């Protein structure tokens, strides 16, 4: 994957993921789902210090960004992590990192050539 592919369209696609993960509660929910697997609202709320209504709103934001999915098991709504979107975000960050590495390499070469 070329660092040049991280253009405006890719940024627009990745932005909702980073926006959703920018909240500590939502990031915690993603981490919890990652560690423990699919969980109900009651399970996700337990020990979180946040109301069920607040957790539901946070999960809806995460779902809107494509990070989690819900399904119904009987009368319970079960939430699960959708890791593909996290992988896309990671690839975008990797591309940005490659750009920075290349920029630092050019700067280092320039500084070294001027000091000779």
C-alpha positions as semicolon CSV with decimal commas, in nm:
position;residue;x (nm);y (nm);z (nm)
1;X;0,000;0,000;0,000
2;X;0,156;0,325;-0,112
3;X;0,164;0,627;0,121
4;X;0,043;0,832;-0,176
5;X;-0,297;0,659;-0,154
6;X;-0,385;0,842;0,170
7;X;-0,564;1,120;-0,013
8;X;-0,872;1,328;0,071
9;X;-1,116;1,048;-0,012
10;X;-0,938;0,804;0,221
11;X;-0,923;1,072;0,490
12;X;-1,298;1,135;0,460
13;X;-1,357;0,761;0,491
14;X;-1,132;0,726;0,797
15;X;-1,244;1,043;0,979
16;X;-1,563;0,899;1,138
17;X;-1,361;0,614;1,289
18;X;-1,111;0,851;1,449
19;X;-1,390;1,084;1,563
20;X;-1,576;0,795;1,726
21;X;-1,260;0,671;1,900
22;X;-1,178;1,024;2,021
23;X;-1,412;0,986;2,318
24;X;-1,276;0,803;2,623
25;X;-1,603;0,621;2,694
26;X;-1,634;0,496;2,337
27;X;-1,270;0,393;2,328
28;X;-1,329;0,202;2,651
29;X;-1,630;0,025;2,501
30;X;-1,426;-0,080;2,199
31;X;-1,149;-0,208;2,426
32;X;-1,399;-0,398;2,638
33;X;-1,562;-0,560;2,334
34;X;-1,218;-0,644;2,201
35;X;-1,116;-0,817;2,525
36;X;-1,443;-0,986;2,619
37;X;-1,628;-1,038;2,291
38;X;-1,997;-0,972;2,227
39;X;-2,187;-0,822;2,521
40;X;-2,529;-0,690;2,610
41;X;-2,598;-0,334;2,724
42;X;-2,629;-0,463;3,081
43;X;-2,285;-0,624;3,060
44;X;-2,128;-0,317;2,900
45;X;-2,284;-0,087;3,159
46;X;-2,175;-0,296;3,456
47;X;-1,889;-0,117;3,633
48;X;-1,869;0,151;3,364
49;X;-2,008;0,433;3,579
50;X;-2,230;0,535;3,287
51;X;-2,605;0,489;3,244
52;X;-2,748;0,239;2,998
53;X;-2,890;0,525;2,796
54;X;-2,546;0,689;2,768
55;X;-2,381;0,358;2,673
56;X;-2,648;0,304;2,407
57;X;-2,581;0,649;2,261
58;X;-2,207;0,582;2,254
59;X;-2,264;0,245;2,088
60;X;-2,484;0,411;1,826
61;X;-2,198;0,650;1,743
62;X;-1,957;0,356;1,717
63;X;-2,206;0,171;1,496
64;X;-2,240;0,478;1,275
65;X;-1,863;0,471;1,224
66;X;-1,881;0,100;1,142
67;X;-1,686;-0,009;1,450
68;X;-1,954;-0,218;1,622
69;X;-2,264;-0,412;1,519
70;X;-2,567;-0,516;1,712
71;X;-2,788;-0,821;1,691
72;X;-3,081;-0,945;1,889
73;X;-3,073;-1,259;2,102
74;X;-3,425;-1,294;2,229
75;X;-3,505;-0,965;2,399
76;X;-3,141;-0,864;2,445
77;X;-2,946;-0,644;2,211
78;X;-2,592;-0,783;2,181
79;X;-2,305;-0,565;2,063
80;X;-1,996;-0,695;1,887
81;X;-1,678;-0,535;1,757
82;X;-1,646;-0,497;1,380
83;X;-1,264;-0,520;1,355
84;X;-1,239;-0,452;0,982
85;X;-1,291;-0,078;1,038
86;X;-1,016;-0,076;1,300
87;X;-0,789;-0,245;1,045
88;X;-0,870;0,024;0,790
89;X;-0,788;0,295;1,045
90;X;-0,462;0,121;1,131
91;X;-0,365;0,103;0,764
92;X;-0,435;0,474;0,729
93;X;-0,214;0,550;1,030
94;X;0,057;0,325;0,883
95;X;0,043;0,529;0,562
96;X;0,078;0,852;0,756
97;X;0,370;0,702;0,949
98;X;0,541;0,607;0,622
99;X;0,502;0,966;0,502
100;X;0,659;1,099;0,822
101;X;0,946;0,850;0,797
102;X;1,010;0,956;0,438
103;X;0,997;1,326;0,532
104;X;1,242;1,272;0,819
105;X;1,469;1,075;0,588
106;X;1,472;1,363;0,337
107;X;1,541;1,612;0,616
108;X;1,825;1,400;0,752
109;X;1,978;1,369;0,404
110;X;1,953;1,746;0,355
111;X;2,113;1,824;0,692
112;X;2,391;1,572;0,633
113;X;2,462;1,704;0,282
114;X;2,481;2,063;0,409
115;X;2,721;1,969;0,688
116;X;2,974;1,818;0,446
